[in-house]
Amino acid sequence: MHDLNDALDELRSVIPYAHGPSVRKLSKIATLLLAKNYILMQARALDELRRLVGYMNQTAAAAAAVQLQPRPAASHHPTRPHHHHCSPARLVRVTRRCVTS
């Protein structure tokens, strides 16, 4: 029984809960339940990180594939002026200036 108590004391030292002279020591069952829940939480966090890293890798691979594709030569239609692509916010500002002028 002494070894079990020592093991639980070591477990209490590594799981996150309030330590201090004014805090009662967790019971054996509370220590085990807290440790179980902490392990499950850490496993979920690792799964989420793996999912995010996988998503980032896919996004980076897709971006690299787009950059590797040859770009078509710029050709301007002789009867149409060249249009610059701009952000929607800039388009709104330009439109407001034209309307108010």
N, CA, C and O atoms as a GROMACS GRO file, in nm:
protein
  404
    1MET      N    1   0.082  -0.120   0.000
    1MET     CA    2   0.000   0.000   0.000
    1MET      C    3   0.087   0.126   0.000
    1MET      O    4   0.048   0.229  -0.056
    2HIS      N    5   0.202   0.118   0.062
    2HIS     CA    6   0.293   0.232   0.067
    2HIS      C    7   0.338   0.272  -0.075
    2HIS      O    8   0.348   0.390  -0.105
    3ASP      N    9   0.364   0.172  -0.161
    3ASP     CA   10   0.405   0.200  -0.300
    3ASP      C   11   0.293   0.268  -0.376
    3ASP      O   12   0.319   0.358  -0.456
    4LEU      N   13   0.169   0.228  -0.354
    4LEU     CA   14   0.054   0.289  -0.420
    4LEU      C   15   0.040   0.435  -0.378
    4LEU      O   16   0.015   0.521  -0.462
    5ASN      N   17   0.055   0.463  -0.252
    5ASN     CA   18   0.047   0.602  -0.204
    5ASN      C   19   0.159   0.687  -0.262
    5ASN      O   20   0.136   0.803  -0.298
    6ASP      N   21   0.278   0.632  -0.271
    6ASP     CA   22   0.389   0.705  -0.333
    6ASP      C   23   0.360   0.734  -0.480
    6ASP      O   24   0.386   0.844  -0.529
    7ALA      N   25   0.307   0.635  -0.550
    7ALA     CA   26   0.274   0.652  -0.691
    7ALA      C   27   0.166   0.759  -0.710
    7ALA      O   28   0.176   0.841  -0.802
    8LEU      N   29   0.065   0.760  -0.625
    8LEU     CA   30  -0.039   0.862  -0.632
    8LEU      C   31   0.016   1.000  -0.601
    8LEU      O   32  -0.025   1.098  -0.663
    9ASP      N   33   0.107   1.009  -0.506
    9ASP     CA   34   0.171   1.138  -0.477
    9ASP      C   35   0.249   1.189  -0.598
    9ASP      O   36   0.245   1.308  -0.629
   10GLU      N   37   0.318   1.100  -0.666
   10GLU     CA   38   0.391   1.139  -0.788
   10GLU      C   39   0.295   1.182  -0.897
   10GLU      O   40   0.321   1.279  -0.969
   11LEU      N   41   0.183   1.111  -0.910
   11LEU     CA   42   0.083   1.147  -1.009
   11LEU      C   43   0.024   1.284  -0.978
   11LEU      O   44   0.006   1.366  -1.068
   12ARG      N   45  -0.005   1.310  -0.853
   12ARG     CA   46  -0.058   1.441  -0.813
   12ARG      C   47   0.041   1.554  -0.846
   12ARG      O   48   0.000   1.666  -0.875
   13SER      N   49   0.170   1.522  -0.843
   13SER     CA   50   0.270   1.627  -0.868
   13SER      C   51   0.278   1.666  -1.015
   13SER      O   52   0.331   1.773  -1.047
   14VAL      N   53   0.228   1.583  -1.104
   14VAL     CA   54   0.240   1.615  -1.247
   14VAL      C   55   0.108   1.652  -1.314
   14VAL      O   56   0.109   1.700  -1.428
   15ILE      N   57  -0.005   1.630  -1.248
   15ILE     CA   58  -0.132   1.671  -1.308
   15ILE      C   59  -0.167   1.810  -1.258
   15ILE      O   60  -0.136   1.847  -1.145
   16PRO      N   61  -0.232   1.889  -1.344
   16PRO     CA   62  -0.261   2.028  -1.306
   16PRO      C   63  -0.379   2.037  -1.209
   16PRO      O   64  -0.492   2.004  -1.244
   17TYR      N   65  -0.352   2.081  -1.092
   17TYR     CA   66  -0.454   2.119  -0.995
   17TYR      C   67  -0.386   2.207  -0.892
   17TYR      O   68  -0.263   2.213  -0.887
   18ALA      N   69  -0.465   2.274  -0.812
   18ALA     CA   70  -0.408   2.369  -0.717
   18ALA      C   71  -0.326   2.297  -0.610
   18ALA      O   72  -0.376   2.209  -0.540
   19HIS      N   73  -0.201   2.336  -0.600
   19HIS     CA   74  -0.113   2.283  -0.495
   19HIS      C   75  -0.092   2.393  -0.393
   19HIS      O   76  -0.093   2.512  -0.426
   20GLY      N   77  -0.072   2.355  -0.272
   20GLY     CA   78  -0.041   2.455  -0.171
   20GLY      C   79  -0.078   2.406  -0.033
   20GLY      O   80  -0.149   2.307  -0.017
   21PRO      N   81  -0.028   2.478   0.067
   21PRO     CA   82  -0.052   2.435   0.205
   21PRO      C   83  -0.200   2.444   0.244
   21PRO      O   84  -0.245   2.368   0.329
   22SER      N   85  -0.276   2.537   0.183
   22SER     CA   86  -0.416   2.552   0.222
   22SER      C   87  -0.510   2.464   0.140
   22SER      O   88  -0.630   2.462   0.166
   23VAL      N   89  -0.457   2.391   0.041
   23VAL     CA   90  -0.539   2.305  -0.045
   23VAL      C   91  -0.527   2.161   0.004
   23VAL      O   92  -0.418   2.109   0.024
   24ARG      N   93  -0.644   2.098   0.021
   24ARG     CA   94  -0.642   1.958   0.065
   24ARG      C   95  -0.588   1.869  -0.046
   24ARG      O   96  -0.607   1.896  -0.164
   25LYS      N   97  -0.520   1.765  -0.006
   25LYS     CA   98  -0.467   1.667  -0.101
   25LYS      C   99  -0.584   1.593  -0.164
   25LYS      O  100  -0.680   1.557  -0.096
   26LEU      N  101  -0.576   1.570  -0.296
   26LEU     CA  102  -0.681   1.496  -0.365
   26LEU      C  103  -0.689   1.352  -0.312
   26LEU      O  104  -0.588   1.292  -0.276
   27SER      N  105  -0.810   1.301  -0.308
   27SER     CA  106  -0.826   1.161  -0.269
   27SER      C  107  -0.771   1.072  -0.380
   27SER      O  108  -0.739   1.119  -0.489
   28LYS      N  109  -0.759   0.944  -0.350
   28LYS     CA  110  -0.707   0.850  -0.450
   28LYS      C  111  -0.795   0.847  -0.573
   28LYS      O  112  -0.745   0.856  -0.685
   29ILE      N  113  -0.926   0.836  -0.554
   29ILE     CA  114  -1.017   0.829  -0.669
   29ILE      C  115  -1.020   0.962  -0.744
   29ILE      O  116  -1.025   0.962  -0.867
   30ALA      N  117  -1.016   1.074  -0.672
   30ALA     CA  118  -1.015   1.206  -0.738
   30ALA      C  119  -0.887   1.222  -0.820
   30ALA      O  120  -0.890   1.278  -0.930
   31THR      N  121  -0.776   1.175  -0.767
   31THR     CA  122  -0.648   1.182  -0.839
   31THR      C  123  -0.655   1.101  -0.968
   31THR      O  124  -0.612   1.147  -1.073
   32LEU      N  125  -0.709   0.980  -0.958
   32LEU     CA  126  -0.718   0.895  -1.077
   32LEU      C  127  -0.815   0.952  -1.181
   32LEU      O  128  -0.786   0.948  -1.300
   33LEU      N  129  -0.928   1.005  -1.136
   33LEU     CA  130  -1.024   1.065  -1.230
   33LEU      C  131  -0.967   1.190  -1.296
   33LEU      O  132  -0.983   1.210  -1.417
   34LEU      N  133  -0.901   1.272  -1.218
   34LEU     CA  134  -0.840   1.392  -1.274
   34LEU      C  135  -0.731   1.354  -1.375
   34LEU      O  136  -0.721   1.415  -1.481
   35ALA      N  137  -0.650   1.255  -1.342
   35ALA     CA  138  -0.545   1.211  -1.433
   35ALA      C  139  -0.605   1.156  -1.563
   35ALA      O  140  -0.556   1.186  -1.672
   36LYS      N  141  -0.711   1.076  -1.551
   36LYS     CA  142  -0.777   1.021  -1.670
   36LYS      C  143  -0.830   1.132  -1.759
   36LYS      O  144  -0.808   1.132  -1.880
   37ASN      N  145  -0.901   1.229  -1.699
   37ASN     CA  146  -0.956   1.340  -1.776
   37ASN      C  147  -0.847   1.427  -1.839
   37ASN      O  148  -0.862   1.475  -1.951
   38TYR      N  149  -0.739   1.445  -1.766
   38TYR     CA  150  -0.627   1.523  -1.819
   38TYR      C  151  -0.564   1.453  -1.940
   38TYR      O  152  -0.532   1.517  -2.039
   39ILE      N  153  -0.548   1.322  -1.931
   39ILE     CA  154  -0.493   1.245  -2.043
   39ILE      C  155  -0.586   1.252  -2.164
   39ILE      O  156  -0.539   1.269  -2.276
   40LEU      N  157  -0.717   1.239  -2.141
   40LEU     CA  158  -0.813   1.249  -2.252
   40LEU      C  159  -0.810   1.387  -2.317
   40LEU      O  160  -0.816   1.400  -2.439
   41MET      N  161  -0.799   1.491  -2.234
   41MET     CA  162  -0.793   1.627  -2.287
   41MET      C  163  -0.666   1.646  -2.371
   41MET      O  164  -0.671   1.707  -2.479
   42GLN      N  165  -0.554   1.596  -2.323
   42GLN     CA  166  -0.429   1.607  -2.397
   42GLN      C  167  -0.437   1.529  -2.529
   42GLN      O  168  -0.385   1.575  -2.631
   43ALA      N  169  -0.501   1.412  -2.528
   43ALA     CA  170  -0.517   1.333  -2.650
   43ALA      C  171  -0.601   1.408  -2.752
   43ALA      O  172  -0.570   1.408  -2.871
   44ARG      N  173  -0.710   1.474  -2.705
   44ARG     CA  174  -0.794   1.553  -2.798
   44ARG      C  175  -0.715   1.670  -2.854
   44ARG      O  176  -0.727   1.702  -2.972
   45ALA      N  177  -0.636   1.734  -2.770
   45ALA     CA  178  -0.555   1.847  -2.818
   45ALA      C  179  -0.454   1.802  -2.923
   45ALA      O  180  -0.433   1.871  -3.023
   46LEU      N  181  -0.392   1.685  -2.901
   46LEU     CA  182  -0.298   1.632  -3.001
   46LEU      C  183  -0.368   1.599  -3.132
   46LEU      O  184  -0.316   1.626  -3.240
   47ASP      N  185  -0.488   1.539  -3.123
   47ASP     CA  186  -0.565   1.509  -3.244
   47ASP      C  187  -0.597   1.636  -3.321
   47ASP      O  188  -0.586   1.639  -3.443
   48GLU      N  189  -0.637   1.740  -3.249
   48GLU     CA  190  -0.669   1.867  -3.314
   48GLU      C  191  -0.545   1.927  -3.379
   48GLU      O  192  -0.552   1.979  -3.490
   49LEU      N  193  -0.432   1.921  -3.310
   49LEU     CA  194  -0.307   1.973  -3.368
   49LEU      C  195  -0.268   1.894  -3.493
   49LEU      O  196  -0.226   1.952  -3.593
   50ARG      N  197  -0.283   1.762  -3.487
   50ARG     CA  198  -0.252   1.680  -3.606
   50ARG      C  199  -0.342   1.718  -3.722
   50ARG      O  200  -0.296   1.727  -3.836
   51ARG      N  201  -0.471   1.741  -3.694
   51ARG     CA  202  -0.565   1.780  -3.798
   51ARG      C  203  -0.526   1.916  -3.858
   51ARG      O  204  -0.528   1.933  -3.980
   52LEU      N  205  -0.490   2.011  -3.772
   52LEU     CA  206  -0.450   2.143  -3.820
   52LEU      C  207  -0.321   2.137  -3.902
   52LEU      O  208  -0.309   2.204  -4.004
   53VAL      N  209  -0.224   2.058  -3.857
   53VAL     CA  210  -0.098   2.045  -3.931
   53VAL      C  211  -0.125   1.980  -4.067
   53VAL      O  212  -0.068   2.021  -4.168
   54GLY      N  213  -0.211   1.879  -4.069
   54GLY     CA  214  -0.247   1.816  -4.196
   54GLY      C  215  -0.313   1.914  -4.290
   54GLY      O  216  -0.282   1.917  -4.409
   55TYR      N  217  -0.404   1.996  -4.237
   55TYR     CA  218  -0.470   2.098  -4.319
   55TYR      C  219  -0.368   2.199  -4.372
   55TYR      O  220  -0.373   2.238  -4.489
   56MET      N  221  -0.277   2.242  -4.285
   56MET     CA  222  -0.175   2.339  -4.328
   56MET      C  223  -0.084   2.279  -4.435
   56MET      O  224  -0.047   2.347  -4.531
   57ASN      N  225  -0.048   2.152  -4.420
   57ASN     CA  226   0.035   2.086  -4.520
   57ASN      C  227  -0.037   2.076  -4.653
   57ASN      O  228   0.023   2.097  -4.758
   58GLN      N  229  -0.167   2.044  -4.651
   58GLN     CA  230  -0.245   2.036  -4.774
   58GLN      C  231  -0.255   2.173  -4.840
   58GLN      O  232  -0.242   2.184  -4.962
   59THR      N  233  -0.277   2.276  -4.759
   59THR     CA  234  -0.288   2.411  -4.811
   59THR      C  235  -0.155   2.455  -4.873
   59THR      O  236  -0.153   2.515  -4.981
   60ALA      N  237  -0.045   2.425  -4.806
   60ALA     CA  238   0.086   2.462  -4.858
   60ALA      C  239   0.116   2.387  -4.987
   60ALA      O  240   0.172   2.444  -5.080
   61ALA      N  241   0.080   2.259  -4.992
   61ALA     CA  242   0.103   2.180  -5.113
   61ALA      C  243   0.020   2.234  -5.229
   61ALA      O  244   0.068   2.240  -5.342
   62ALA      N  245  -0.104   2.273  -5.202
   62ALA     CA  246  -0.190   2.328  -5.307
   62ALA      C  247  -0.134   2.461  -5.356
   62ALA      O  248  -0.135   2.488  -5.476
   63ALA      N  249  -0.087   2.544  -5.264
   63ALA     CA  250  -0.029   2.674  -5.303
   63ALA      C  251   0.097   2.653  -5.386
   63ALA      O  252   0.120   2.726  -5.483
   64ALA      N  253   0.179   2.556  -5.348
   64ALA     CA  254   0.300   2.528  -5.425
   64ALA      C  255   0.266   2.477  -5.564
   64ALA      O  256   0.332   2.512  -5.661
   65ALA      N  257   0.162   2.395  -5.574
   65ALA     CA  258   0.121   2.343  -5.704
   65ALA      C  259   0.072   2.455  -5.794
   65ALA      O  260   0.099   2.455  -5.914
   66VAL      N  261   0.001   2.551  -5.738
   66VAL     CA  262  -0.048   2.665  -5.816
   66VAL      C  263   0.069   2.749  -5.865
   66VAL      O  264   0.068   2.797  -5.978
   67GLN      N  265   0.170   2.768  -5.779
   67GLN     CA  266   0.285   2.849  -5.819
   67GLN      C  267   0.367   2.781  -5.926
   67GLN      O  268   0.432   2.849  -6.006
   68LEU      N  269   0.367   2.649  -5.931
   68LEU     CA  270   0.446   2.576  -6.029
   68LEU      C  271   0.380   2.573  -6.166
   68LEU      O  272   0.447   2.545  -6.266
   69GLN      N  273   0.251   2.600  -6.173
   69GLN     CA  274   0.183   2.598  -6.302
   69GLN      C  275   0.229   2.718  -6.385
   69GLN      O  276   0.241   2.828  -6.333
   70PRO      N  277   0.253   2.695  -6.515
   70PRO     CA  278   0.295   2.807  -6.599
   70PRO      C  279   0.180   2.906  -6.614
   70PRO      O  280   0.064   2.867  -6.628
   71ARG      N  281   0.214   3.032  -6.612
   71ARG     CA  282   0.113   3.136  -6.627
   71ARG      C  283   0.096   3.167  -6.775
   71ARG      O  284   0.195   3.173  -6.849
   72PRO      N  285  -0.028   3.187  -6.820
   72PRO     CA  286  -0.049   3.221  -6.960
   72PRO      C  287   0.008   3.360  -6.988
   72PRO      O  288   0.009   3.448  -6.901
   73ALA      N  289   0.054   3.378  -7.109
   73ALA     CA  290   0.109   3.507  -7.148
   73ALA      C  291  -0.002   3.611  -7.145
   73ALA      O  292  -0.116   3.583  -7.183
   74ALA      N  293   0.032   3.730  -7.098
   74ALA     CA  294  -0.067   3.837  -7.090
   74ALA      C  295  -0.100   3.886  -7.230
   74ALA      O  296  -0.012   3.927  -7.305
   75SER      N  297  -0.225   3.880  -7.262
   75SER     CA  298  -0.268   3.931  -7.393
   75SER      C  299  -0.381   4.030  -7.370
   75SER      O  300  -0.476   4.001  -7.297
   76HIS      N  301  -0.370   4.143  -7.432
   76HIS     CA  302  -0.472   4.246  -7.417
   76HIS      C  303  -0.557   4.244  -7.543
   76HIS      O  304  -0.506   4.239  -7.655
   77HIS      N  305  -0.687   4.249  -7.522
   77HIS     CA  306  -0.778   4.255  -7.635
   77HIS      C  307  -0.764   4.393  -7.696
   77HIS      O  308  -0.770   4.492  -7.624
   78PRO      N  309  -0.744   4.403  -7.828
   78PRO     CA  310  -0.716   4.534  -7.888
   78PRO      C  311  -0.828   4.635  -7.872
   78PRO      O  312  -0.802   4.756  -7.869
   79THR      N  313  -0.954   4.590  -7.862
   79THR     CA  314  -1.063   4.687  -7.854
   79THR      C  315  -1.105   4.716  -7.711
   79THR      O  316  -1.184   4.808  -7.687
   80ARG      N  317  -1.054   4.638  -7.614
   80ARG     CA  318  -1.090   4.658  -7.474
   80ARG      C  319  -0.970   4.708  -7.395
   80ARG      O  320  -0.860   4.656  -7.410
   81PRO      N  321  -0.991   4.809  -7.312
   81PRO     CA  322  -0.879   4.854  -7.228
   81PRO      C  323  -0.848   4.748  -7.123
   81PRO      O  324  -0.932   4.667  -7.084
   82HIS      N  325  -0.723   4.752  -7.079
   82HIS     CA  326  -0.679   4.657  -6.976
   82HIS      C  327  -0.742   4.695  -6.842
   82HIS      O  328  -0.735   4.810  -6.800
   83HIS      N  329  -0.805   4.597  -6.775
   83HIS     CA  330  -0.868   4.621  -6.646
   83HIS      C  331  -0.778   4.567  -6.536
   83HIS      O  332  -0.730   4.454  -6.544
   84HIS      N  333  -0.754   4.649  -6.435
   84HIS     CA  334  -0.676   4.607  -6.320
   84HIS      C  335  -0.769   4.542  -6.219
   84HIS      O  336  -0.877   4.593  -6.190
   85HIS      N  337  -0.726   4.429  -6.166
   85HIS     CA  338  -0.804   4.365  -6.062
   85HIS      C  339  -0.769   4.430  -5.930
   85HIS      O  340  -0.652   4.456  -5.900
   86CYS      N  341  -0.871   4.456  -5.851
   86CYS     CA  342  -0.847   4.520  -5.721
   86CYS      C  343  -0.939   4.459  -5.618
   86CYS      O  344  -1.031   4.384  -5.649
   87SER      N  345  -0.913   4.494  -5.495
   87SER     CA  346  -0.992   4.440  -5.385
   87SER      C  347  -1.131   4.502  -5.387
   87SER      O  348  -1.150   4.611  -5.441
   88PRO      N  349  -1.229   4.433  -5.329
   88PRO     CA  350  -1.364   4.488  -5.322
   88PRO      C  351  -1.369   4.621  -5.247
   88PRO      O  352  -1.446   4.710  -5.284
   89ALA      N  353  -1.288   4.636  -5.143
   89ALA     CA  354  -1.286   4.762  -5.067
   89ALA      C  355  -1.239   4.877  -5.155
   89ALA      O  356  -1.296   4.986  -5.149
   90ARG      N  357  -1.136   4.856  -5.236
   90ARG     CA  358  -1.087   4.960  -5.327
   90ARG      C  359  -1.190   4.991  -5.433
   90ARG      O  360  -1.208   5.107  -5.470
   91LEU      N  361  -1.259   4.891  -5.481
   91LEU     CA  362  -1.363   4.910  -5.581
   91LEU      C  363  -1.475   4.996  -5.526
   91LEU      O  364  -1.527   5.082  -5.597
   92VAL      N  365  -1.512   4.976  -5.400
   92VAL     CA  366  -1.616   5.058  -5.337
   92VAL      C  367  -1.570   5.201  -5.324
   92VAL      O  368  -1.647   5.293  -5.352
   93ARG      N  369  -1.444   5.223  -5.283
   93ARG     CA  370  -1.392   5.360  -5.270
   93ARG      C  371  -1.391   5.431  -5.404
   93ARG      O  372  -1.431   5.547  -5.413
   94VAL      N  373  -1.346   5.364  -5.508
   94VAL     CA  374  -1.340   5.424  -5.641
   94VAL      C  375  -1.480   5.454  -5.690
   94VAL      O  376  -1.504   5.560  -5.749
   95THR      N  377  -1.573   5.363  -5.668
   95THR     CA  378  -1.711   5.383  -5.712
   95THR      C  379  -1.772   5.503  -5.640
   95THR      O  380  -1.841   5.584  -5.702
   96ARG      N  381  -1.748   5.515  -5.510
   96ARG     CA  382  -1.803   5.628  -5.434
   96ARG      C  383  -1.748   5.760  -5.488
   96ARG      O  384  -1.821   5.858  -5.499
   97ARG      N  385  -1.617   5.762  -5.520
   97ARG     CA  386  -1.558   5.886  -5.576
   97ARG      C  387  -1.623   5.923  -5.707
   97ARG      O  388  -1.650   6.040  -5.732
   98CYS      N  389  -1.648   5.824  -5.792
   98CYS     CA  390  -1.709   5.850  -5.923
   98CYS      C  391  -1.851   5.898  -5.908
   98CYS      O  392  -1.894   5.986  -5.982
   99VAL      N  393  -1.926   5.842  -5.815
   99VAL     CA  394  -2.066   5.880  -5.796
   99VAL      C  395  -2.076   6.020  -5.736
   99VAL      O  396  -2.164   6.097  -5.775
  100THR      N  397  -1.988   6.052  -5.642
  100THR     CA  398  -1.996   6.183  -5.576
  100THR      C  399  -1.932   6.293  -5.659
  100THR      O  400  -1.952   6.411  -5.628
  101SER      N  401  -1.857   6.261  -5.761
  101SER     CA  402  -1.790   6.365  -5.842
  101SER      C  403  -1.884   6.427  -5.940
  101SER      O  404  -1.844   6.516  -6.016
   0.00000   0.00000   0.00000
